Amino acid sequence: MAIKLAFSRPTASIEEQTLLIRNYGAAGYDGLQLKGGQYAAYLEQPEAFKEMWGNPSGLGSALITGGRLDASGIDQLRSVFRFASKIGTERIVYCHGLSRAAVTADDIRRYADILSELGLESQQQYGVKLSLHHHYDNPVMHREDLDVFFEQARDQSVGLTVDTAHLVKSGIHDVAEVIRSFGQIIDNFHLKDFEQGEWRVLGQGAIDFSPIFEAINNIGYNGWISADEESGGEVMEGMQACCAFIRNGLRQAVS
């Protein structure tokens, strides 16, 4: 599998979501990684989702979801597994919606055990992979949290979605080191820029992406790379700018 490019961004209206879905292919992307609000209403009606949006290649290449790992949260995650299997999704990107403040290393190990079981369940029953999205003020936030989690997680049960801006916001500025250290576990990228506490369109913030693209090339990565555009700008402008930035960065990394 060669690198595939995806796009992801929240939408504030049905008109924005329509613009996103109807234009991602023409903008140069192979798929969309959908935010929860873009599919949640259809969780029990996957056929209605397909009727509404058709079946363009790569639509819902990943579904982004979140919650807590209590009984209710696990039931909700399983409903996403079922929906994903019906619409042809490859991967669930999971954000653990619990503040880091009161979490211990033992808690992180326990969460790794739970997500390992759920990840294996999702693969075996639904053919869908589970990927942990580390996140600012989520349990896996600091550099050492990544070590604790993935030393505990069962092999091949949970992948890692690397989000450049969430690493930097969490105080991890050597993003390339994270990529090299977890190259065998990373199965998805969210590329996002960041400056002065705000998400930025790729190339318009303070993150130096040159070593990031070099590290992606060095590990021989060949999965999905998604522009995770949350700056609040125009849909089409963000799609086009991010696609050009990623393609140029990947070309320079191999030249």
C-alpha positions as CSV (number, residue, x, y, z in Angstrom):
1,M,0.0,0.0,0.0
2,A,1.4,3.4,-1.0
3,I,0.7,6.5,1.2
4,K,-2.8,7.7,0.8
5,L,-4.0,11.2,1.7
6,A,-7.1,11.9,3.6
7,F,-8.8,15.1,4.8
8,S,-10.7,15.7,8.1
9,R,-12.4,18.8,9.5
10,P,-15.5,19.6,11.5
11,T,-18.5,21.0,9.7
12,A,-21.0,23.4,11.2
13,S,-23.8,22.7,8.8
14,I,-25.2,20.3,6.3
15,E,-24.1,22.6,3.5
16,E,-20.5,22.5,4.8
17,Q,-20.6,18.7,5.1
18,T,-21.9,18.4,1.5
19,L,-19.2,20.7,0.3
20,L,-16.6,18.5,2.1
21,I,-17.9,15.2,0.8
22,R,-18.6,16.3,-2.8
23,N,-15.1,17.8,-3.3
24,Y,-12.4,15.9,-1.4
25,G,-11.6,13.7,-4.4
26,A,-11.3,16.7,-6.8
27,A,-9.1,18.4,-4.2
28,G,-6.6,15.6,-4.4
29,Y,-7.5,13.3,-1.5
30,D,-8.0,9.6,-1.4
31,G,-10.4,9.7,1.5
32,L,-12.1,11.4,4.4
33,Q,-11.6,10.8,8.1
34,L,-15.0,11.7,9.5
35,K,-15.6,13.5,12.7
36,G,-18.2,12.1,15.0
37,G,-20.9,14.7,14.3
38,Q,-20.7,13.8,10.6
39,Y,-21.9,10.2,11.0
40,A,-23.3,9.9,14.6
41,A,-26.9,10.3,13.5
42,Y,-26.6,7.3,11.2
43,L,-25.0,4.8,13.7
44,E,-28.0,2.5,13.6
45,Q,-28.9,3.3,10.0
46,P,-25.8,2.7,7.9
47,E,-27.9,2.2,4.8
48,A,-29.4,5.6,5.3
49,F,-25.9,7.1,5.5
50,K,-25.0,5.4,2.2
51,E,-28.2,6.6,0.6
52,M,-27.5,10.1,1.7
53,W,-23.9,10.4,0.7
54,G,-23.5,7.6,-1.9
55,N,-20.4,5.5,-1.9
56,P,-17.5,7.5,-3.2
57,S,-14.1,5.9,-2.8
58,G,-12.5,6.6,0.6
59,L,-15.6,8.2,2.2
60,G,-15.2,7.3,5.9
61,S,-11.7,5.8,5.4
62,A,-11.6,6.4,9.1
63,L,-14.1,7.3,11.7
64,I,-13.0,9.6,14.6
65,T,-14.8,8.9,17.9
66,G,-14.2,9.4,21.6
67,G,-15.6,8.8,25.0
68,R,-14.8,7.1,28.3
69,L,-14.0,3.4,28.8
70,D,-16.9,2.8,31.1
71,A,-19.8,0.5,30.2
72,S,-21.7,3.1,28.4
73,G,-18.6,4.4,26.5
74,I,-17.7,0.9,25.5
75,D,-21.2,0.2,24.2
76,Q,-21.0,3.4,22.2
77,L,-17.6,2.4,20.7
78,R,-19.0,-1.0,19.7
79,S,-21.8,0.7,17.9
80,V,-19.1,2.6,15.9
81,F,-17.4,-0.7,15.1
82,R,-20.7,-2.1,13.7
83,F,-21.4,1.0,11.7
84,A,-17.8,1.1,10.3
85,S,-18.1,-2.5,9.1
86,K,-21.3,-1.6,7.2
87,I,-19.9,1.4,5.3
88,G,-16.4,0.0,4.5
89,T,-14.4,1.9,7.1
90,E,-10.8,0.7,7.6
91,R,-10.0,2.3,11.0
92,I,-11.6,3.8,14.1
93,V,-9.5,6.7,15.5
94,Y,-10.2,6.8,19.3
95,C,-9.8,9.9,21.5
96,H,-10.1,8.9,25.2
97,G,-12.2,11.7,26.6
98,L,-10.8,11.8,30.2
99,S,-8.6,14.5,31.7
100,R,-4.9,13.6,32.2
101,A,-4.9,15.4,35.5
102,A,-6.0,12.5,37.7
103,V,-4.6,9.6,35.6
104,T,-1.7,7.5,36.9
105,A,0.6,5.2,35.0
106,D,-1.4,2.2,36.4
107,D,-4.5,3.7,35.0
108,I,-2.9,4.0,31.5
109,R,-1.9,0.4,31.7
110,R,-5.5,-0.6,32.5
111,Y,-6.8,1.5,29.6
112,A,-4.2,-0.2,27.3
113,D,-5.6,-3.6,28.4
114,I,-9.2,-2.5,27.7
115,L,-8.4,-1.0,24.3
116,S,-6.3,-4.1,23.4
117,E,-9.3,-6.3,24.0
118,L,-11.6,-4.0,22.1
119,G,-9.1,-3.6,19.2
120,L,-8.8,-7.4,18.8
121,E,-12.6,-7.7,19.0
122,S,-13.0,-5.0,16.3
123,Q,-10.5,-6.7,14.0
124,Q,-11.9,-10.2,14.5
125,Q,-15.6,-9.5,14.4
126,Y,-15.8,-6.5,12.1
127,G,-12.6,-6.3,10.1
128,V,-11.9,-2.8,11.4
129,K,-8.7,-1.6,13.1
130,L,-8.6,0.5,16.2
131,S,-6.1,3.4,16.5
132,L,-5.4,5.5,19.6
133,H,-5.3,9.2,19.1
134,H,-3.0,10.7,21.8
135,H,-4.5,14.0,22.7
136,Y,-3.8,17.1,24.8
137,D,-5.4,16.6,28.3
138,N,-6.3,13.0,27.5
139,P,-4.8,10.0,29.4
140,V,-2.1,9.5,26.8
141,M,-0.7,13.0,26.6
142,H,2.9,13.1,27.7
143,R,5.9,11.5,26.0
144,E,6.2,8.9,28.8
145,D,2.5,8.1,28.5
146,L,3.1,6.7,25.0
147,D,5.8,4.4,26.4
148,V,3.6,3.2,29.2
149,F,0.5,2.6,27.0
150,F,2.3,0.7,24.2
151,E,4.5,-1.4,26.4
152,Q,1.3,-2.7,28.0
153,A,-0.9,-3.0,24.8
154,R,-1.1,-6.3,23.2
155,D,0.8,-6.7,19.9
156,Q,-1.1,-5.8,16.8
157,S,-4.2,-4.8,18.8
158,V,-4.1,-1.0,18.8
159,G,-2.3,1.3,16.4
160,L,-1.2,4.9,17.0
161,T,-2.5,8.0,15.3
162,V,0.2,10.7,15.5
163,D,-1.3,14.2,15.7
164,T,1.5,16.8,15.2
165,A,-0.3,19.7,16.8
166,H,-1.5,17.8,19.8
167,L,2.0,16.6,20.4
168,V,3.3,20.2,20.4
169,K,0.5,21.5,22.5
170,S,1.3,18.8,25.0
171,G,4.9,20.0,25.2
172,I,6.4,17.3,22.9
173,H,8.3,19.3,20.4
174,D,10.5,16.6,18.9
175,V,7.7,15.1,16.8
176,A,10.2,13.3,14.6
177,E,11.6,11.3,17.6
178,V,8.1,10.1,18.4
179,I,7.6,9.0,14.8
180,R,10.9,7.1,14.7
181,S,10.3,5.5,18.1
182,F,6.8,4.2,17.3
183,G,7.2,3.6,13.6
184,Q,6.1,0.0,13.9
185,I,2.9,1.0,15.7
186,I,1.9,4.1,13.8
187,D,-1.0,3.4,11.4
188,N,-2.3,6.9,10.9
189,F,-1.2,10.5,10.9
190,H,-3.2,13.7,11.6
191,L,-1.1,16.6,10.3
192,K,-2.1,19.9,11.8
193,D,-0.2,23.1,12.4
194,F,-0.2,25.1,15.7
195,E,0.8,28.5,16.9
196,Q,0.1,30.7,19.9
197,G,-2.5,28.3,21.3
198,E,-4.5,28.0,18.0
199,W,-4.8,25.3,15.3
200,R,-3.5,26.6,12.0
201,V,-3.8,25.5,8.3
202,L,-0.8,23.4,7.4
203,G,2.2,25.6,6.7
204,Q,0.7,28.7,8.4
205,G,1.7,27.9,11.9
206,A,4.9,27.5,13.9
207,I,5.6,23.7,13.5
208,D,8.7,22.8,11.4
209,F,7.4,20.0,9.3
210,S,10.7,19.2,7.4
211,P,12.0,16.7,10.1
212,I,8.5,15.3,10.4
213,F,8.3,14.4,6.7
214,E,11.8,13.1,6.8
215,A,10.9,10.8,9.8
216,I,7.8,9.6,7.9
217,N,10.0,8.7,5.0
218,N,12.7,7.1,7.2
219,I,10.3,4.7,8.8
220,G,9.1,3.6,5.4
221,Y,5.5,4.5,6.3
222,N,2.9,3.6,3.7
223,G,-0.5,4.2,5.3
224,W,-2.9,7.0,5.6
225,I,-1.8,10.6,6.2
226,S,-4.7,12.9,7.0
227,A,-4.7,16.7,7.0
228,D,-6.7,17.4,10.2
229,E,-7.9,20.9,9.5
230,E,-9.4,22.6,12.5
231,S,-8.4,26.2,12.0
232,G,-12.0,27.3,11.3
233,G,-11.3,28.6,7.8
234,E,-13.1,28.0,4.5
235,V,-13.6,24.4,3.6
236,M,-12.2,24.5,0.0
237,E,-9.3,26.8,0.8
238,G,-8.2,24.5,3.7
239,M,-8.5,21.4,1.6
240,Q,-6.5,22.7,-1.3
241,A,-3.8,24.4,0.9
242,C,-3.3,21.3,3.0
243,C,-3.1,18.9,0.1
244,A,-0.4,21.0,-1.6
245,F,1.6,21.3,1.6
246,I,1.6,17.5,2.3
247,R,2.4,16.5,-1.3
248,N,5.3,19.0,-1.4
249,G,6.6,17.9,2.0
250,L,6.6,14.2,1.0
251,R,8.4,15.0,-2.3
252,Q,11.1,17.0,-0.6
253,A,11.6,14.3,2.0
254,V,12.6,11.7,-0.7
255,S,14.6,14.1,-2.9
